[in-house]
Amino acid sequence: MTFPDFVALARRFVIRAFTADFQREQASPSERAELLTGTRPIADPLAHDYVAWRRAALWVAAVLLSLGVLIALVDYSSTAYQLASASDQGATTEQLRQVELQFGSGNLNLLDGLQIFLLLVKIAVAGLVVFAAMRWTKVQKSRSFTRWAWLSALIIPLLISAWPWGQYLDFSHLNTRNWGGASQQGEFVKQQVSVAIGAMLLVTVAPKLLALFPGIMRSSLALKTLLPQATAPGWLTVVFAPFLAGFLLLALCFMSQVQGSWVLIAGVLCLVVGPCVYVRRASDLVRPHTDAEVGDVVRGVRRQALTFHLVGGLLLFLYFIDLDALPWTTAIHLLLEAAGGILLTMVAISDITLALLAYSHRQGSAFHSSELVTSHEQRLAALSTAGLTDLDAALGIPGTSEATTIVASSPEPPRSMLETMVTAMPRPQLKGRE
């Protein structure tokens, strides 16, 4: 592959991964030929498009996460070196010896081990994503690597962060030294170091949590363009949007008390408004669409939300640039991890959701052919008499009636949005059609 071909391929991957629009981005002829001639040939063009999209998103995520790991490796230093560098003398040999003497070698080893383990997790996650991208034609293996990478990136740091590492610190040796005659000096230092550990773990976990909800929402919108007739992808977007807004508001409550910067507050508020756009446009997202109209609907909603996201991101960028406490290498590292995590989450959730949609369809067919459908419709009708099934009224959105949420060409009688959602949900007690 020549360099211009590589650049063109990289550009195609980036556009395909970040647009996540199956109405615009399809598999290339070479990708289709490779999927047709694989060990387990894939013949359907729509399946080609999905697998090719996975390939692009995984490779872009692998590059972003690998760059983040590289920066973390270059930026890594032992705890003793970090403490010594913060002093006026710098990280000299004598200063390092003094730090070890005052801090305790056992405490330093604990903190160094914690840092190294979290770094190894990042390396493992990046490696799994690379394997998933390389095995893109072997869909089952690629899905397995993707799933393990996503779970490792999310769960392991959370479990590590939940463990009370501060309880294993021992600063009792400080109580016997001349530290202003304070007999509890060791306990005071222990509390301060525990807070520092919490802050370090928070910085580690934050990109993973920040990537969770945007990744799920991007996955849902992508599947909406892949399966325009399905309503569940739109519902996932509408349901998870408030969770993202709530998470950002929680972060704002904390950061505003610590910093109190109006630039920070304005940036986070813009990011909060972005998810609210999806809720505002719920009636457009949760109804079935034709192939011709779904692209315009999804792109229109994305464009409105992206406006607030870009403004909020710009304000946060200006804030962090002005914040001397956060090194620029750390800021870039966190940004790469967050972007790579969003793409990884998007692919992992898409794989799971696609299987759930097929299962839900089978269960829905079984439900409509069972004797339970009459009782279900009667209960919904009873609730509708009080206006409890009106989606627009529930969301506080002035809009059209429920009947207009179903496309005019639908062969079935119009149903309310709530009926559509409920009947599309899995019913484990019913056996689906094989």
Protein Blocks (a to p, Z undefined) as FASTA:
>chain_A
ZZklmmmmmmmmmmmmmnopaklmccdfklmmmmmmmmbdcfbfklmmmmmmmmmmmmmm
mmmmmmmmmmmmmmgccfklmmmmmpmnopafklmmmmmmmnopklmmmmmmmmmmmmmm
mmmmmmmmmmmmmmmmmmmlmmmmmmmmmmmmmmmmmmmmmpcfklmpccklmmmpcehh
paklmmmmmmmmmmmmmmmmmmmmmmmmmmmmmmmmmmmmmmmmmmmmbmklmmmmmmmm
mmmmmmmmmmmmmmmmmnopaklmmmmmmmmmmmmmmmmmmmmmmpccdfklmmmmmmmm
mmmmmmmmmmmmmmmmmmmmmmmklcfklmmmmmmmmmmmmmmmmmmmmmmmmmmmmmmm
mmmmmmmmmmklmmmmmmmmmmmmnopmgmklmnopacddfklmpcfklmbdcddfklmm
mmmpccfkbccdZZ
